[in-house]
């Protein structure tokens, strides 16, 4: 195995990826806010409040994964996205969509 070389010029690829993560985070935030708004529109029952809390926790988990990846991309030689981080992002996105649909219906 070769020794790590100096920082490479990766061009604009890390910047594009960082911007993609930010756009995805913005989209996730909009979905979370709309789902929370819909969940809290009713009578304020414990079920509605629990649903709102779950939506907020899923959103926070996605923000944590995205922020971590954005920080990693700022390095001179960013590594690939870890499998656990990828699975966490997919799980958060899927769970948020499911809970949002549940609240709407």
Protein Blocks (a to p, Z undefined) as FASTA:
>chain_A
ZZddddddebjmlmmmmmmmmmmmmmmmmmmmmmmmmmmmmnopaklmmmmmmmmmmmmm
mmmmmmmmmmmmmpmbdcdddfklmmmmmmmmmmmmmmmmmmmZZ
